[in-house]
Amino acid sequence: MKRREPLGLDMTPVVDIVFILLIFFLVSSVFKKEELALMLELPKAGASKEISEEKTLSIELSKDSLAVNGKKIVYEEVIAEILPLAKEGKMIMFYIDKDVPYSRVVRILDLLKTHSLNKLALVTKEQ
């Protein structure tokens, strides 16, 4: 006489479906366009004004790092990265960590001023 084995659920098709759904959601989701390269803790301010992202160029400054448009660079490369984009009339969004020494901020601002890049906005968090 034959013995019948209890029927079990085959997990292979279930795993295949889960992976297909995972791939579908990863491909079809929209990621945030501009991510900050450095983890900054911005100071808080009360007044704020929205600026469209297509017309901006971002500079991020932390205690020991510098990034332009989400790409880490060294100080000597700042003008080479910024000058072509800023000459198109883009506004420079300046993200500065609240613990950055004032001398580092002045150094970057001075560099921008020597190249007549005056369309500058300091970005803060809302209170």
SEDRENBA-422894 format. One record per residue: residue number from 1; residue in one letter; x, y, z of N, C-alpha, C, O, CB in turn. Coordinates in Angstrom, 1 decimal. Each point is the difference from the previous one (the first is absolute). Glycine has a CB too. Example, Ala and Ser with C-alpha at 12.3 -4.5 7.8 and 13.67 -1.06 7.14 Angstrom:
BEGIN
k  r  neast  nnorth  nup  caeast  canorth  caup  ceast  cnorth  cup  oeast  onorth  oup  cbeast  cbnorth  cbup
1  A  13.2  -5.7  7.8  -0.9  1.2  0.0  0.9  1.2  0.0  1.0  0.0  0.7  -2.9  -1.2  0.5;
2  S  1.5  2.3  -1.9  0.9  1.1  0.0  -0.8  1.1  0.8  0.5  1.1  0.1  0.7  -1.7  -2.3;
% end
This chain:
BEGIN
k  r  neast  nnorth  nup  caeast  canorth  caup  ceast  cnorth  cup  oeast  onorth  oup  cbeast  cbnorth  cbup
1  M  0.8  -1.2  0.0  -0.8  1.2  0.0  0.9  1.3  0.0  1.0  0.0  0.7  -2.8  -1.3  0.5;
2  K  1.4  2.3  -2.0  0.7  1.2  -0.1  -0.3  0.9  1.2  -1.2  0.1  0.4  1.3  -0.3  -2.9;
3  R  0.9  0.9  3.0  -0.3  1.0  1.0  0.0  1.4  -0.6  0.8  0.3  -0.9  0.3  -1.7  2.6;
4  R  -2.0  2.1  -1.3  -0.1  1.4  -0.6  0.7  0.9  1.0  -0.1  0.0  1.2  -2.1  -0.5  -2.3;
5  E  3.0  1.4  0.4  0.7  1.0  0.8  -0.9  1.2  0.1  -0.7  0.4  -1.0  3.0  -1.2  0.2;
6  P  -2.2  1.5  1.9  -0.8  1.2  0.1  0.5  1.1  -1.0  1.1  0.2  -0.2  -1.6  -0.7  2.7;
7  L  -0.5  1.1  -3.1  0.3  1.1  -1.0  0.5  1.2  0.8  -0.6  0.5  1.0  -1.1  -1.4  -2.6;
8  G  2.8  1.5  1.1  0.5  1.2  0.5  0.0  1.1  -1.0  -0.1  -0.2  -1.2  1.6  -1.1  2.8;
9  L  -1.3  2.5  -1.2  0.0  1.1  -0.8  1.4  0.2  -0.6  1.0  0.1  0.7  -2.8  1.0  0.6;
10  D  1.9  -1.0  -2.6  1.3  0.2  -0.7  0.3  1.5  0.0  -0.7  0.8  -0.5  0.4  -2.9  -1.0;
11  M  1.4  2.4  2.2  0.4  1.4  0.2  0.7  0.7  -1.2  0.1  1.2  0.0  0.0  -1.8  2.4;
12  T  0.4  -0.2  -3.3  0.7  0.5  -1.1  -0.8  1.1  -0.9  0.6  1.0  -0.2  0.7  -3.2  0.1;
13  P  -2.5  1.9  -0.3  -0.7  1.0  -0.7  -0.3  1.3  0.8  -0.1  1.1  -0.5  -0.9  -2.9  -0.8;
14  V  0.8  1.6  2.6  -0.3  1.1  0.9  1.2  0.9  0.1  -0.1  1.3  -0.1  -1.5  -2.7  1.4;
15  V  2.8  0.9  -1.2  1.2  0.7  0.1  0.3  0.7  -1.4  0.4  1.2  0.0  0.5  -2.8  1.7;
16  D  -1.2  1.0  -2.8  0.1  0.6  -1.3  -0.9  1.2  -0.1  0.4  1.1  -0.5  0.2  -3.3  -0.5;
17  I  -1.8  2.1  1.4  -1.0  1.1  -0.1  0.5  1.2  0.9  -0.1  1.1  -0.4  -1.8  -2.8  0.0;
18  V  2.4  1.4  1.6  0.4  1.0  0.9  1.2  0.8  -0.7  0.0  1.2  0.1  -0.7  -2.6  2.0;
19  F  1.7  0.7  -2.6  1.1  0.6  -0.7  -0.5  0.9  -1.2  0.6  1.1  -0.2  0.9  -3.0  1.0;
20  I  -2.4  1.4  -1.6  -0.5  0.7  -1.1  -0.7  1.3  0.5  0.2  1.1  -0.6  -0.5  -3.2  -0.7;
21  L  -0.5  2.0  2.3  -0.6  1.2  0.6  1.0  1.0  0.5  -0.1  1.2  -0.2  -1.9  -2.6  0.8;
22  L  3.0  0.9  0.1  1.1  0.9  0.5  0.7  0.7  -1.1  0.2  1.2  0.1  0.1  -2.8  1.8;
23  I  0.0  0.9  -3.0  0.7  0.6  -1.1  -1.0  1.1  -0.7  0.5  1.1  -0.3  0.9  -3.2  -0.1;
24  F  -2.6  1.7  0.3  -1.0  1.0  -0.6  -0.1  1.3  0.8  0.1  1.0  -0.6  -1.4  -3.0  -0.3;
25  F  1.2  1.9  2.2  -0.1  1.2  0.8  1.3  0.8  0.1  -0.1  1.2  0.0  -1.6  -2.4  1.4;
26  L  2.8  0.5  -1.5  1.3  0.7  0.0  0.2  0.8  -1.4  0.4  1.1  0.0  0.6  -2.8  1.5;
27  V  -1.4  1.1  -2.5  0.1  0.6  -1.4  -1.0  1.1  -0.1  0.3  1.1  -0.6  0.5  -3.2  -0.4;
28  S  -2.0  2.0  1.5  -1.1  0.9  -0.3  0.0  1.2  1.0  -0.8  0.9  -0.2  -0.5  -2.8  -0.8;
29  S  2.0  1.8  2.1  -0.1  1.0  1.0  0.9  1.2  -0.4  0.9  -0.1  -0.8  -1.3  -1.6  2.6;
30  V  0.0  2.9  -1.3  0.7  1.2  -0.3  0.8  0.4  1.2  -0.5  0.1  1.1  -1.3  0.7  -2.7;
31  F  3.1  -0.7  1.4  0.9  0.4  1.1  0.2  1.5  0.0  -0.2  0.7  -1.0  1.4  -2.9  0.8;
32  K  -0.9  2.7  1.4  0.2  1.4  0.1  1.2  0.4  -0.9  1.0  -0.6  0.0  -1.9  0.6  2.4;
33  K  0.6  1.1  -3.1  1.0  0.4  -1.1  1.3  0.4  0.6  1.1  -0.5  -0.4  -3.0  1.3  -1.0;
34  E  1.9  0.1  2.4  1.3  0.5  0.5  0.2  -0.4  1.5  -0.7  0.5  0.9  0.5  1.4  -2.5;
35  E  1.1  -2.8  1.8  0.3  -0.4  1.4  1.2  0.7  0.4  0.9  0.3  -0.8  -1.9  -2.6  0.4;
36  L  1.0  2.6  1.7  1.2  0.6  0.5  1.1  -1.0  0.2  -0.3  -1.1  0.5  -1.1  2.9  0.7;
37  A  2.6  -1.5  -1.5  1.1  -0.9  0.1  0.5  -0.1  1.4  0.5  -1.0  0.5  0.2  1.5  -2.9;
38  L  -0.8  0.6  3.1  0.5  0.0  1.4  -1.2  0.1  1.0  -1.0  0.5  -0.3  3.1  0.7  -0.5;
39  M  -1.9  -1.9  1.9  -1.1  0.1  1.0  0.2  1.2  0.8  0.8  0.1  0.9  -0.9  -2.6  -0.8;
40  L  -0.7  3.5  -0.4  0.1  1.3  0.6  -1.2  0.3  1.0  -1.1  -0.5  -0.2  2.3  1.4  -1.8;
41  E  -0.9  -0.2  3.1  -1.0  0.4  0.9  -0.1  1.5  -0.2  0.8  0.8  0.6  -0.4  -2.7  1.1;
42  L  -1.4  2.4  -2.5  -0.1  1.4  -0.3  -0.6  0.8  1.2  -0.8  -0.6  0.8  0.4  -0.1  -3.2;
43  P  0.8  1.9  2.5  -0.5  0.9  1.1  -1.5  0.3  -0.4  -0.4  -0.1  -1.1  2.7  1.1  1.6;
44  K  -3.0  -0.5  0.5  -1.5  0.3  -0.2  -0.1  1.5  -0.2  0.7  0.8  0.5  -1.4  -2.8  0.9;
45  A  -0.3  2.3  -2.3  -0.4  1.4  -0.2  -1.4  0.1  -0.3  -0.7  -0.9  -0.4  2.9  1.4  -0.5;
46  G  -2.8  0.7  1.1  -1.4  0.2  -0.1  -0.5  0.3  -1.4  -1.0  -0.5  -0.5  1.0  1.3  2.8;
47  A  0.7  0.1  -3.0  -0.4  0.4  -1.4  0.5  -1.0  -1.0  1.1  -0.5  0.1  -1.0  2.9  0.6;
48  S  -0.9  -2.7  -1.7  0.4  -0.9  -1.0  -0.7  0.3  -1.3  -1.1  0.6  0.0  1.4  -2.4  1.7;
49  K  0.4  1.5  -2.8  -0.6  0.2  -1.4  0.4  -1.2  -0.8  1.1  -0.5  0.0  -0.9  3.1  0.2;
50  E  -1.2  -3.0  -1.0  0.2  -1.2  -0.9  0.7  0.5  -1.3  -0.4  1.0  -0.6  -1.7  -2.2  1.6;
51  I  3.0  0.3  -1.4  0.7  0.3  -1.3  0.0  -1.3  -0.8  0.1  -1.1  0.6  1.4  2.8  0.4;
52  S  -1.8  -1.6  -2.3  -0.2  -1.2  -0.8  1.4  -0.7  -0.1  1.0  0.7  -0.1  -2.9  0.4  -1.2;
53  E  1.9  -2.4  1.3  1.2  -0.8  0.1  0.7  0.0  -1.4  1.3  -0.3  0.0  -2.3  -1.1  1.8;
54  E  0.4  1.6  -2.9  0.6  -0.1  -1.3  1.0  1.2  -0.1  1.0  -0.1  -0.8  -3.0  -1.0  -0.2;
55  K  1.8  2.2  1.6  0.8  1.2  -0.1  1.0  0.1  1.1  0.4  1.1  0.3  -2.2  0.0  -1.5;
56  T  2.2  -2.2  1.9  0.8  0.1  1.1  1.3  -0.9  -0.1  0.0  -0.9  -0.8  -2.0  1.5  2.2;
57  L  3.0  -0.2  -0.6  1.2  -0.7  0.1  0.3  -0.1  1.5  -0.1  1.0  0.7  1.0  -0.2  -3.0;
58  S  -0.6  -2.0  2.8  0.2  -0.1  1.4  1.4  -0.2  0.5  0.8  -0.7  -0.7  -3.1  -0.3  0.7;
59  I  2.7  1.7  1.0  1.3  -0.2  0.7  -0.3  -0.4  1.4  -0.8  0.7  0.7  2.0  1.0  -2.2;
60  E  -0.6  -2.8  1.9  -0.2  -0.5  1.4  1.4  0.1  0.7  1.0  -0.3  -0.5  -2.9  -1.3  -0.2;
61  L  1.8  2.1  2.0  1.2  0.2  0.7  -0.1  -0.6  1.4  -0.9  0.4  0.8  1.4  1.7  -2.1;
62  S  0.3  -3.0  1.7  0.1  -0.6  1.3  1.3  0.3  0.6  0.8  0.7  -0.6  -2.4  -2.5  0.0;
63  K  1.9  1.3  1.8  1.2  0.3  0.7  1.3  -0.4  -0.8  1.0  0.8  0.0  -2.2  -1.1  2.2;
64  D  1.1  -0.8  -2.9  1.2  -0.5  -0.7  -0.3  -0.4  -1.4  0.9  -0.5  -0.7  -0.1  -0.3  2.8;
65  S  -2.0  1.1  -2.7  -0.3  -0.4  -1.4  -0.7  1.2  -0.7  -0.5  0.9  0.6  0.3  -3.3  0.1;
66  L  0.3  2.2  -2.0  -0.6  1.0  -0.9  -0.6  -0.8  -1.2  0.6  -0.9  -0.5  1.0  2.8  1.2;
67  A  -2.8  -1.5  -1.1  -0.7  -0.7  -1.1  -0.7  1.0  -0.9  -0.5  1.0  0.5  0.2  -3.0  0.9;
68  V  0.4  1.8  -2.7  -0.7  0.8  -1.0  -1.0  -0.9  -0.7  0.4  -0.9  -0.7  1.6  2.6  0.5;
69  N  -3.3  -1.3  0.2  -1.0  -0.8  -0.7  0.0  -1.5  0.4  -0.1  -0.8  -0.9  0.2  2.4  -1.0;
70  G  0.2  -1.9  3.2  0.0  -1.3  0.5  1.2  -0.8  -0.3  0.1  -1.2  0.2  -2.5  1.2  -0.6;
71  K  3.5  0.6  -0.1  1.3  -0.6  -0.2  1.0  0.6  0.8  0.3  1.2  0.0  -1.0  -1.7  -2.4;
72  K  1.4  -0.4  3.3  1.0  0.5  0.8  1.2  0.4  -0.8  0.5  -0.6  -0.9  -1.2  -0.9  2.8;
73  I  1.3  2.7  -1.5  1.2  0.5  -0.7  0.9  0.7  1.0  -0.4  0.1  1.2  -1.0  0.3  -3.3;
74  V  2.6  0.0  1.7  0.9  0.7  0.8  -0.2  1.5  -0.3  -0.5  0.4  -1.0  2.2  -2.4  1.1;
75  Y  -1.2  2.8  0.8  -0.1  1.5  -0.1  0.5  0.5  -1.3  -0.6  0.9  -0.6  0.8  -0.7  3.0;
76  E  0.9  -0.7  -2.9  0.6  0.5  -1.2  -0.8  -0.2  -1.3  0.2  0.7  -1.0  2.0  -1.2  2.1;
77  E  -3.2  -0.5  -1.0  -0.8  -0.3  -1.2  -1.3  0.8  0.0  -0.8  -0.2  -0.9  1.8  -2.1  0.9;
78  V  -1.3  3.1  1.0  -1.3  0.6  0.1  -0.3  0.9  -1.2  -1.1  -0.2  -0.6  1.4  0.2  3.1;
79  I  0.6  0.9  -2.9  -0.3  0.9  -1.1  -0.1  -0.8  -1.3  -0.9  0.4  -0.8  2.1  1.4  2.0;
80  A  -0.4  -2.8  -1.4  -0.1  -0.8  -1.2  -1.4  -0.7  -0.1  -0.5  -0.1  -1.1  3.0  -0.3  1.1;
81  E  -3.1  0.0  1.1  -1.3  -0.6  0.0  -1.1  1.0  -0.1  -1.0  -0.2  -0.7  1.9  -1.6  2.1;
82  I  -0.8  3.0  -0.8  -1.1  0.9  0.2  0.0  1.0  -1.2  -1.1  0.3  -0.5  1.3  -0.5  2.9;
83  L  0.9  0.7  -2.9  0.0  1.1  -0.9  -0.8  -0.3  -1.3  -0.8  0.9  -0.4  3.0  -0.3  1.2;
84  P  -2.1  -1.7  -1.4  -0.8  -0.3  -1.3  -1.5  0.1  0.3  -0.8  0.5  -0.7  2.6  -1.9  -0.2;
85  L  -2.2  0.8  2.1  -1.5  0.0  0.3  -0.5  1.3  0.5  -1.1  0.4  -0.3  1.4  -2.8  0.9;
86  A  0.5  3.1  0.2  -0.4  1.3  0.5  -0.1  1.1  -1.1  -0.8  0.9  0.1  1.8  -1.5  2.1;
87  K  -0.2  0.5  -3.2  -0.1  0.9  -1.1  -1.3  -0.1  -0.8  -0.3  0.9  -0.7  2.8  -0.9  0.6;
88  E  -3.2  -1.1  0.2  -1.2  -0.2  -0.6  -1.2  0.7  0.7  -1.1  -0.1  -0.4  1.9  -2.1  -0.4;
89  G  -0.4  2.9  1.9  -1.0  0.8  0.7  -0.7  -0.8  1.2  -1.0  0.4  0.5  0.6  0.9  -2.6;
90  K  1.0  -2.5  2.4  -0.6  -0.8  1.1  0.3  0.6  1.4  1.1  0.6  0.2  -0.8  -2.6  -1.7;
91  M  -1.2  1.9  2.3  0.1  0.4  1.4  0.9  -1.0  0.8  -0.3  -1.2  -0.2  -2.0  2.5  0.1;
92  I  3.2  -0.8  0.9  0.8  -0.9  0.8  -0.6  -0.2  1.4  -0.2  0.9  0.7  2.3  -0.2  -2.0;
93  M  -2.5  -2.0  1.6  -0.6  -0.3  1.3  1.1  -0.5  0.9  0.7  -1.0  -0.4  -3.0  0.4  -0.7;
94  F  2.5  1.3  2.2  1.2  -0.3  0.8  -0.6  -0.6  1.3  -0.6  0.6  0.9  1.9  1.3  -1.8;
95  Y  -1.0  -3.3  1.1  -0.4  -0.7  1.1  1.2  -0.1  1.0  1.1  -0.6  -0.4  -2.8  -0.8  -1.0;
96  I  1.6  2.0  2.6  1.1  0.0  0.9  -0.4  -0.7  1.3  -1.0  0.4  0.6  1.9  1.8  -1.6;
97  D  -0.1  -3.1  1.4  -0.3  -0.7  1.3  0.2  1.0  1.1  0.8  0.9  0.0  0.0  -3.1  -0.8;
98  K  -1.7  2.1  1.9  0.1  1.1  1.0  1.2  -0.1  0.8  0.3  1.0  0.8  -2.7  -1.1  -0.7;
99  D  3.2  -0.9  -0.1  1.3  -0.1  0.7  1.2  0.3  -0.8  1.1  -0.1  0.5  -2.2  -1.6  0.9;
100  V  1.0  2.2  -2.6  1.1  0.4  -0.8  0.6  1.3  0.5  -0.7  0.9  0.3  -0.3  -2.1  -2.3;
101  P  2.4  1.2  2.1  0.6  1.3  0.5  -0.2  1.1  -1.1  0.0  -0.3  -1.2  1.8  -1.1  2.4;
102  Y  -2.0  2.6  -0.7  -0.3  1.1  -0.8  1.1  0.3  -1.0  -0.3  0.5  -1.1  -1.0  0.4  3.0;
103  S  2.5  -1.3  -1.6  1.1  0.3  -1.0  -0.2  -0.9  -1.2  0.4  0.5  -1.1  1.2  0.0  3.0;
104  R  -2.1  -1.7  -1.8  -0.2  -0.8  -1.2  -1.1  0.6  -0.9  0.1  0.0  -1.2  0.6  -2.0  2.5;
105  V  -1.8  2.5  -0.7  -1.0  0.7  -0.7  0.5  1.2  -0.8  -0.3  0.2  -1.1  -1.4  -1.0  2.8;
106  V  2.5  1.6  -1.0  0.5  1.3  -0.6  0.9  -0.4  -1.1  0.0  0.7  -1.0  -0.2  0.5  3.2;
107  R  1.0  -2.2  -2.1  0.9  -0.5  -1.0  -0.8  -0.3  -1.3  0.4  0.5  -1.1  1.2  -1.4  2.8;
108  I  -2.7  0.2  -1.6  -0.8  -0.3  -1.2  -0.7  1.2  -0.6  0.0  0.3  -1.2  -0.3  -2.6  2.1;
109  L  -0.3  3.1  0.0  -0.6  1.3  -0.4  0.9  0.9  -0.7  -0.3  0.6  -1.0  -1.3  -0.9  2.9;
110  D  2.8  0.4  -1.4  1.1  0.9  -0.6  0.3  -0.5  -1.4  0.2  0.8  -0.9  0.7  -0.3  3.2;
111  L  -0.8  -1.8  -2.4  0.3  -0.6  -1.3  -1.1  0.3  -1.0  0.3  0.3  -1.2  1.0  -2.1  2.3;
112  L  -2.5  1.7  -0.7  -1.2  0.3  -0.9  0.0  1.4  -0.4  -0.3  0.4  -1.1  -1.0  -2.2  2.2;
113  K  1.6  2.7  -0.1  0.0  1.4  -0.3  1.1  0.4  -1.0  -0.2  0.9  -0.8  -0.7  -0.5  3.1;
114  T  2.1  -1.0  -2.2  1.0  0.4  -0.9  -0.3  -0.3  -1.5  0.5  0.6  -0.9  1.1  -1.0  2.8;
115  H  -2.5  -0.6  -2.1  -0.5  -0.3  -1.3  -1.4  0.5  -0.3  -0.6  -0.4  -1.0  2.0  -1.7  1.2;
116  S  -1.8  3.1  0.5  -1.2  0.8  -0.2  -1.3  -1.0  0.0  -0.9  0.3  -0.7  2.2  1.5  -0.5;
117  L  -1.2  -2.8  2.1  -1.2  -0.9  0.1  -0.8  0.5  1.2  0.2  -0.5  1.1  1.1  -1.5  -2.2;
118  N  -2.2  2.9  0.9  -0.8  0.6  1.1  -1.4  -0.5  0.2  -0.6  0.4  0.9  2.0  1.6  -1.4;
119  K  -1.9  -2.8  -0.5  -1.3  -0.6  0.2  0.1  -1.2  1.0  0.1  -1.1  -0.4  -0.8  1.9  -2.0;
120  L  0.5  -0.4  3.7  0.3  -1.0  1.0  -1.1  0.0  1.0  -0.6  1.0  0.4  3.0  -0.7  -0.7;
121  A  -2.8  -1.5  0.7  -1.0  -0.2  1.1  0.5  -0.9  1.0  0.5  -1.1  -0.3  -2.4  1.5  -1.3;
122  L  1.8  0.0  2.9  0.4  -0.9  1.1  -1.2  -0.8  0.5  -1.0  0.6  0.3  2.8  1.1  0.4;
123  V  -1.7  -3.0  -0.8  -1.1  -0.9  0.3  -0.1  -0.3  1.5  1.1  -0.4  0.6  -1.0  -0.6  -2.9;
124  T  -1.3  1.1  2.9  -0.1  -0.4  1.4  -1.3  -0.9  0.1  -0.7  -0.2  -0.9  1.8  2.4  1.7;
125  K  -1.3  -2.7  0.4  -1.2  -0.8  0.4  -1.0  1.0  0.5  0.3  1.0  0.6  1.0  -3.1  -0.1;
126  E  -2.6  1.8  -0.8  -1.1  0.8  0.6  -0.1  -0.3  1.5  0.3  -1.1  0.4  -1.5  1.1  -2.6;
127  Q  0.8  1.1  2.9  -0.2  -0.2  1.5  -1.2  -0.8  0.3  -0.3  -0.2  1.2  1.5  2.3  -0.8;
% end
